[in-house]
Amino acid sequence: MKMSDTAAVAAIGAATRELRLPTVRAEAERLAEVALRSHSGHLAYLADVLSAETDDRAERRRQRRVHEARFPRLKRLQDFDVAASPSVDAATLSALASGAYLDSGDPVVLLGDSGTGKSHLLIGLGLAACEQGRSVRYVTCASLVNELVEASDEKRLSRIVARYGRLDLLLLDELGYVQLDSRGAELLFQIMTEREEKSSVAVASNLPFSEWGQVVSDPRLVAAIVDRLTFRAHIIETGSESFRLKSSRRPKRA
């Protein structure tokens, strides 16, 4: 017996709720009208409905990865003004945007003064990785150390270290702004060791490597951290002229 359109819509609604296909439920009638106007066959209509569901699921996964990364703001690599930062090579950014460094677990180190775009690049790398289906977490150096200290005090350190170890990309910002005590430096080193040659770490610092001893007082520990972050690393120097300062110096137009 031929099913009426009303009965078909009700059956689709019941089936898609059972199968958890919300996009099929929302788009089935509209796409049926599109298929009717374009004289598409049943298979083409079915393909369109299923594609809508898969596309919507992919977008929800992308949004979830971006949310879980905890970016302080969203910045894209393609929006970085390479012309204003001549020390940054556009070809290098393009290569990093492809995500190949993540497959081999290579580190990325961004060095430069405050306001030169390090955080922009760091977030841009993370956002590109999220859009490629990778798990990412952004955190400042001080926040990470505080989290590790609290976890250690509460006997949860191994679980937190393992969680950071499972990420495809860890973004560590503002290394160099806050001096770390010996305990904090040792805990940070545990994270580096957990991820060494397995998963990528991208670090942004306002200090050259020669001055990282100002952040970590133990010379052996700072040498070990630098060693782990520079082996097979992609190092980008963003320079010393602040974008924000340069912008504030421009004469304002009437």
Secondary structure, DSSP 4 states (H G I P E B T S, - for coil): -PPPHHHHHHHHHHHHHHHT-HHHHHHHHHHHHHHHHTT--HHHHHHHHHHHHHHHHHHHHHHHHHHHHT-SS---GGGS-GGG-TTS-HHHHHHHHTTHHHHTT--EEEEE-TTSSHHHHHHHHHHHHHHTT--EEEEEHHHHHHHHHHHHHTT-HHHHHHHHHT-SEEEEEEETSS-B-HHHHHHHHHHHHHHTTTSEEEEEESS-GGGGGGTB--HHHHHHHHHHHHTT-EEEEEESS-HHHHHHHSPPP-
